[in-house]
Amino acid sequence: MTDDTHWDSPPDASVLRDGTYSLTVIDAPSPSEVQALPAHDPARAREVVASLITVAGVTAELAPQPATELVPQDTRADLELVRVGCWGPVTEITDAALAFRGGCFPLDDQAAALARRHPGAAVIGSVRVNFPIRYGAWVFLHPDGTRLWAEGWSGEGPWNVQGSVDGILDAFRARTALDADFDLDAEPQTMDFSELEDAVLRTLMPVDRRERVLSVFRVARTPEAVDHLEETWMEE
């Protein structure tokens, strides 16, 4: 059963575009230190999803999925799905409501909320939405307070950038994980923030995600999240 209270679109309405959206929380000690991750904890995953700012409540828990499986995004009902993996110090959240092309930033807000709940953790996240021009946003939060936020339209300026790439590379000691072609002097609208994200995650979590599972939840959305989801994914 889905919650249609705040939606303008029916559950079978088509989603018009695709993209990616995730947040990863890595508590100390990170897997780079312990070199192992325990099995997924579904009880903790349910606690995590219920705490998200985009979620008004959990309506169903579906069958677990492999962590490497693609997220369905064909109909409006798919926008009610949130995936959470909890493997020891690592929490991975996949939620389409983290993306918004408007003037507020649920990705940044949710990252900040997670950092407050996990003061010793690193929080890294991104959203990418494939409009005719791709929209992207990235957030990097180090436990020592170092922060980088970048969002804008690929190839077009101006971008909203707070913090520095150099500061994040130094805080996470991730320079050696960068691709050799990464251009530190590139303008934000042409910089490969996805490679920066991959480099930081490889530094913190050099473990194999294959054969890992995560929990899948159908959720009721907050009114604000519904507005963001419909505008971002369903409106022309």
C-alpha positions in Angstrom: 0.0 0.0 0.0 1.3 3.4 -0.9 0.6 6.8 0.7 -1.0 9.1 -1.8 -1.9 11.9 0.6 0.6 14.5 -0.6 1.2 13.3 -4.2 -0.4 14.9 -7.3 0.7 11.9 -9.5 -0.8 8.4 -9.3 1.6 5.5 -8.3 1.9 4.3 -11.9 2.8 7.7 -13.3 6.1 7.5 -15.3 9.3 9.0 -14.0 10.7 11.2 -16.7 14.4 11.1 -15.9 17.1 9.1 -14.2 20.1 9.7 -12.0 22.0 8.6 -8.9 21.7 9.6 -5.2 23.5 8.3 -2.2 24.9 9.1 1.2 27.5 7.1 3.0 28.4 7.4 6.7 31.6 5.9 7.9 32.2 5.7 11.6 35.5 5.2 13.3 37.3 2.9 13.0 36.8 2.9 9.3 37.2 -0.3 7.2 40.6 1.0 6.0 41.7 0.2 9.6 39.8 -2.9 10.4 39.9 -4.3 6.8 36.5 -6.1 7.2 32.8 -5.4 7.3 30.3 -7.4 9.3 27.0 -8.6 7.8 24.1 -6.2 7.2 22.1 -5.2 10.2 18.4 -4.9 9.2 17.2 -3.7 12.6 19.6 -0.8 12.5 18.7 -0.1 8.8 15.1 0.3 9.9 16.1 2.8 12.6 18.1 4.8 10.0 15.4 5.0 7.4 12.8 6.1 10.0 15.1 9.0 11.0 15.6 10.5 7.5 14.4 14.0 7.0 12.7 12.9 3.7 10.7 10.1 5.4 7.4 10.6 7.3 7.2 6.8 8.2 7.9 3.3 7.0 5.0 1.6 5.3 6.6 -1.7 4.4 9.9 -3.6 4.4 10.6 -5.4 1.2 12.9 -8.3 0.5 16.6 -7.5 0.9 18.6 -6.7 -2.3 22.2 -7.1 -3.3 24.1 -3.9 -2.7 25.2 -3.8 -6.4 21.7 -4.1 -7.8 20.4 -1.1 -9.7 17.7 1.0 -8.0 14.3 0.9 -10.0 13.1 4.3 -11.0 10.3 3.8 -13.6 7.1 5.0 -11.8 6.2 7.3 -9.0 5.8 4.4 -6.7 9.5 3.7 -7.1 10.2 7.1 -5.6 8.8 5.8 -2.3 11.6 3.2 -2.0 14.7 3.9 0.2 17.5 1.4 0.5 19.8 1.3 3.5 22.8 -0.9 4.1 24.3 -1.1 7.6 27.6 -3.0 7.7 29.3 -2.3 11.0 30.9 1.2 10.8 29.4 1.8 7.3 25.9 3.1 6.6 24.8 3.5 3.0 21.6 5.3 2.1 20.0 5.4 -1.4 17.1 7.9 -1.6 15.8 9.8 -4.6 14.5 12.5 -2.3 18.0 13.6 -1.7 18.0 15.3 -5.1 16.3 18.6 -5.8 16.9 21.1 -8.6 15.4 24.0 -6.7 16.8 26.5 -4.2 17.2 24.2 -1.2 19.4 21.2 -0.8 18.1 18.0 1.0 21.4 16.2 0.3 23.3 18.8 2.4 20.6 19.0 5.1 20.5 15.2 5.5 24.4 15.0 5.5 24.5 17.6 8.3 21.8 15.7 10.3 23.8 12.5 10.0 27.0 14.3 11.0 25.3 15.5 14.2 24.1 12.0 15.0 27.6 10.6 14.3 30.0 13.3 15.4 33.1 11.1 14.8 32.0 9.9 11.3 32.8 10.9 7.8 29.8 11.7 5.6 30.1 11.6 1.8 27.2 12.0 -0.6 26.1 13.0 -4.1 23.1 13.3 -6.4 23.1 13.5 -10.2 20.0 14.1 -12.2 20.0 13.7 -16.0 18.1 16.7 -17.4 19.1 17.8 -20.9 22.1 19.3 -18.9 23.1 17.1 -16.0 22.6 18.6 -12.5 25.0 17.5 -9.7 25.6 18.1 -6.1 28.3 16.7 -3.8 29.0 16.9 0.0 32.1 15.9 1.9 32.1 16.2 5.7 35.2 15.2 7.7 35.0 14.6 11.5 37.4 17.4 12.1 34.9 19.9 10.6 36.4 20.2 7.1 33.6 20.5 4.6 33.2 20.7 0.8 29.8 21.4 -0.8 29.5 21.8 -4.6 26.4 22.0 -6.8 25.5 23.2 -10.2 24.9 22.3 -13.9 27.5 20.4 -15.8 29.5 22.7 -18.1 27.7 25.8 -17.0 28.4 28.4 -14.3 28.2 29.8 -11.8 28.4 26.9 -9.3 27.7 27.0 -5.6 31.0 25.8 -3.9 31.8 26.1 -0.2 35.1 24.7 1.0 38.1 23.5 -1.1 39.0 20.3 -2.9 42.6 20.6 -1.5 41.2 20.8 2.0 39.2 17.6 1.6 42.0 15.7 0.0 44.3 16.6 2.9 41.7 15.8 5.5 40.9 12.4 4.1 44.5 11.7 2.9 43.0 10.8 -0.4 45.5 12.3 -2.9 47.1 9.0 -3.9 43.7 7.5 -4.7 42.9 10.2 -7.3 43.0 9.3 -10.9 46.1 10.6 -12.6 44.0 12.8 -15.0 42.1 14.6 -12.2 42.5 18.3 -12.7 42.7 20.2 -9.4 42.7 23.5 -11.2 39.5 22.9 -13.2 36.6 25.2 -12.9 33.8 23.7 -10.8 31.4 23.3 -13.7 34.0 21.0 -15.4 35.6 19.4 -12.4 35.1 15.7 -11.9 33.6 15.7 -8.4 32.5 12.1 -9.0 36.2 11.0 -9.2 36.9 13.0 -6.0 34.0 11.2 -4.3 35.3 7.8 -5.5 38.8 8.6 -4.3 37.7 9.5 -0.8 35.5 6.4 -0.5 38.2 4.2 -1.8 40.5 5.6 0.9 38.0 5.1 3.7 36.4 1.9 2.5 38.7 -0.3 0.4 36.4 -3.3 0.8 34.4 -5.3 -1.7 30.7 -4.5 -1.8 29.9 -7.5 -3.9 27.8 -10.2 -2.2 26.6 -7.7 0.4 22.9 -7.1 0.9 20.9 -4.1 2.1 17.3 -3.4 3.3 14.6 -2.0 1.1 11.8 0.1 2.5 8.6 1.6 1.1 8.1 4.9 2.9 5.5 7.6 3.3 7.1 11.0 2.3 7.0 14.3 4.0 5.0 17.0 2.1 8.3 18.8 1.3 9.9 15.6 0.0 6.9 14.9 -2.2 7.2 18.4 -3.8 10.9 17.9 -4.4 10.4 14.4 -5.9 7.7 15.4 -8.3 9.5 18.6 -9.4 12.9 16.9 -9.9 11.9 13.5 -11.4 8.4 13.9 -12.9 7.8 17.4 -14.2 8.6 18.5 -17.7 
